Amino acid sequence: MKKDLIIIIYRLITTSNIKDIKYDQQDVALFCNNYSLEERKSQFSSLESAMNNPNYDFKNISPIFKDLKFSNSEIYNYLSLLYQFMKNNDIQNLEKK
């Protein structure tokens, strides 16, 4: 779970506003091409665990996030956005496009 969340949260290092992050159909293909089916399943499982633990201290899963400007609540909202996107598009089960 930790490794997957580090990969997922890493995007926030270069993001100025989480609300600017949007996912669309182009991202479905990007996920399928950039991550193997096994990796996507693992990421989705980690996101499911995160959804069940909204009070988890996401900023402390890696020292690289200690200066991240977003609160744990904002990180959780981002993870929720990605979780819903993956779930709605069944990305964790799609073969490469």
C-alpha positions in Angstrom: 0.0 0.0 0.0 2.7 2.5 1.0 4.7 2.2 -2.2 1.6 2.7 -4.3 0.4 5.7 -2.3 3.9 7.3 -2.6 3.7 7.0 -6.4 0.2 8.4 -6.5 0.8 11.3 -4.1 4.0 12.2 -5.8 2.0 14.1 -8.4 1.1 16.6 -5.8 4.7 17.9 -5.4 4.3 19.8 -8.7 0.6 20.7 -8.3 -0.4 24.1 -7.2 -4.1 23.4 -6.7 -5.6 20.0 -6.3 -8.9 21.3 -7.7 -7.1 21.8 -11.1 -6.6 18.0 -11.4 -9.0 16.5 -13.8 -9.1 13.0 -15.3 -10.7 12.2 -18.6 -10.8 9.4 -21.2 -7.3 10.3 -22.4 -6.1 9.4 -18.9 -7.7 6.0 -19.1 -5.3 5.2 -22.0 -2.3 6.8 -20.2 -2.9 4.7 -17.1 -3.2 1.5 -19.1 -0.1 2.3 -21.1 2.1 3.5 -18.2 1.2 0.8 -15.6 0.8 -2.9 -16.0 -2.5 -4.5 -15.0 -0.9 -5.9 -11.9 0.4 -2.3 -10.9 -3.1 -0.8 -11.5 -4.7 -3.5 -9.4 -2.3 -2.8 -6.6 -2.8 1.0 -6.9 -6.6 0.5 -6.8 -6.3 -1.7 -3.8 -4.2 0.9 -2.0 -6.7 3.6 -2.9 -9.5 1.4 -1.5 -7.6 1.1 1.7 -7.1 4.9 1.8 -10.8 5.4 1.3 -11.4 3.4 4.4 -8.9 5.4 6.4 -9.6 9.1 5.9 -7.7 10.1 9.0 -4.5 8.3 7.9 -1.4 10.5 8.0 -0.7 10.5 4.2 2.0 13.2 4.5 4.2 10.9 6.7 4.4 7.9 4.4 7.5 9.4 2.9 10.0 12.1 4.0 9.6 13.7 0.5 6.1 14.8 1.5 7.0 16.5 4.7 6.9 20.0 3.0 3.9 19.2 0.8 1.6 22.2 1.0 -1.6 20.2 1.1 -3.3 19.1 4.3 -4.1 15.4 4.9 -7.7 16.2 4.2 -6.8 17.7 0.8 -4.6 14.7 0.0 -7.5 12.4 0.9 -9.8 14.3 -1.4 -7.3 13.9 -4.2 -7.0 10.2 -3.5 -10.8 10.0 -3.5 -10.9 11.7 -6.9 -8.4 9.2 -8.4 -10.2 6.3 -6.7 -13.5 7.3 -8.3 -11.9 7.8 -11.7 -10.3 4.4 -11.6 -13.5 2.7 -10.3 -15.8 4.4 -12.8 -13.5 3.5 -15.7 -12.7 0.0 -14.4 -9.0 0.9 -14.9 -7.8 -1.7 -12.5 -9.2 -4.4 -14.8 -8.6 -3.1 -18.3 -6.1 -4.6 -20.6 -3.8 -2.1 -22.4 -5.5 0.1 -25.0 
